[in-house]
Amino acid sequence: MLRLAGIFAVLLSTGCLVDSGEDGTIMQSGPDLIGRVCTMSMTVTGTFVQGAAPPVHEDGTPYTGCWPIGVWTFQAQRGSTDCAQPPTLLGQYQFKVEERLDADGLPYQYNTFMTDPSIRHRVKVSQGGDGLCEGELNLFSADGKEVWIIKPELYEDKHLGGDGEYSLHKDDQWLGDN
């Protein structure tokens, strides 16, 4: 009981309250402790064009799971926002995942953001999400204060779904190429 009272005291003293939105998402009111000025949710739709067939196992069984090799092309649509001026979204986003060989002849994934490589960005793909694979495209404005995190998910029928979030921050969020 004392622990619960302590939590409420902290929330009331900071002015930070958590509420559930109409769609069940958790929303925060009061000051944002990580420096966000505003946010906007996004939904993602698109297509995947496979670049190479997945490998076959030594016993002849087909490969199952995440095989992201190919071109991911998708659009992001605006969702709910608390931004006075919602950000401009590009008409299309596209990245390519290739399988390359290292110096020892071992395969690795190489990701290329094709839409505008001059924008500060990061691209990664991993197994998981609601689909077979989940991509993540992070874009940063030149001053690092605007951040787009777009997560297309690859499904078995080669369509992309997913979601994303835009956030405007008080400070630069770009941490370089790491």
SVG drawing of the C-alpha trace seen along z (x, -y; Angstrom):
<svg xmlns="http://www.w3.org/2000/svg" viewBox="-12 -24 51 59">
<polyline fill="none" stroke="black" stroke-width="0.4" points="0.0,0.0 2.8,-2.4 4.5,-1.6 1.3,-2.5 1.0,-5.8 4.6,-6.6 4.0,-6.1 1.0,-8.4 3.0,-11.0 5.7,-11.0 3.2,-11.2 1.3,-14.1 4.5,-16.0 5.9,-15.8 2.6,-16.6 2.9,-13.5 -0.2,-11.4 -0.7,-8.4 -4.1,-7.8 -5.5,-5.3 -6.6,-6.7 -9.8,-5.7 -7.9,-2.9 -6.4,-1.5 -2.9,-3.1 -1.1,-4.6 -0.8,-8.3 1.1,-10.6 0.0,-14.0 2.1,-16.6 5.8,-17.2 7.7,-14.8 10.7,-13.6 12.7,-12.7 12.3,-16.1 9.7,-15.3 7.7,-18.3 5.1,-16.4 4.4,-13.0 2.5,-11.5 1.6,-7.9 1.7,-6.3 0.5,-3.2 2.5,-1.5 1.5,0.3 3.6,1.5 5.1,4.3 8.2,6.5 10.0,7.8 12.3,10.7 15.8,10.3 17.0,13.9 15.4,17.2 15.9,18.3 18.4,21.1 17.3,24.8 18.5,26.7 21.0,29.6 18.2,32.1 16.2,30.5 13.6,28.8 12.7,25.3 13.9,22.3 11.3,20.9 11.3,17.7 12.6,14.2 14.2,13.9 14.4,10.1 16.6,10.1 15.0,7.8 13.4,4.4 11.0,3.0 8.7,0.3 6.2,-1.3 4.1,-4.4 3.4,-5.9 0.0,-7.4 -0.6,-9.9 -2.3,-8.7 -3.1,-10.6 -0.9,-13.6 -0.5,-16.3 1.8,-18.3 0.5,-21.8 1.9,-21.3 2.1,-17.6 5.3,-16.7 5.5,-16.1 5.7,-12.5 7.4,-11.3 5.2,-9.7 7.2,-6.5 10.1,-5.0 12.3,-2.3 15.2,-0.2 17.1,2.8 18.5,5.7 21.3,7.7 23.2,10.7 26.9,10.2 29.9,12.3 32.6,11.1 36.4,11.8 35.9,15.3 33.1,16.1 30.4,15.9 27.1,14.2 25.8,11.0 23.0,8.6 23.7,5.2 20.9,2.6 20.7,-0.4 18.2,-3.3 17.3,-4.1 14.8,-6.9 17.3,-9.6 20.6,-8.3 21.7,-11.9 19.2,-12.0 20.6,-10.9 19.2,-7.4 19.6,-3.9 18.1,-0.7 17.9,2.7 15.8,5.8 15.3,8.6 13.1,11.6 10.0,10.7 7.2,8.3 3.8,9.5 5.2,10.7 8.1,12.9 10.5,10.0 10.3,6.5 12.3,3.7 13.1,0.4 13.9,-2.8 15.0,-5.7 15.2,-9.1 16.6,-12.3 16.3,-15.9 19.5,-17.8 19.4,-19.3 18.5,-15.9 15.3,-17.2 12.8,-15.5 12.8,-11.7 10.8,-9.2 10.8,-5.6 9.0,-3.5 8.6,0.2 7.4,2.1 6.6,5.8 6.9,8.4 4.2,11.0 4.3,14.4 2.2,13.2 4.9,10.5 2.8,7.5 4.1,5.0 2.1,3.6 3.3,2.0 3.4,-1.2 5.6,-4.1 6.1,-7.2 7.3,-10.7 8.6,-12.8 9.8,-16.4 12.4,-16.8 13.9,-19.8 17.5,-18.5 19.4,-16.7 18.7,-12.9 21.2,-11.9 24.1,-9.9 26.1,-9.5 26.7,-6.4 26.8,-3.9"/>
</svg>
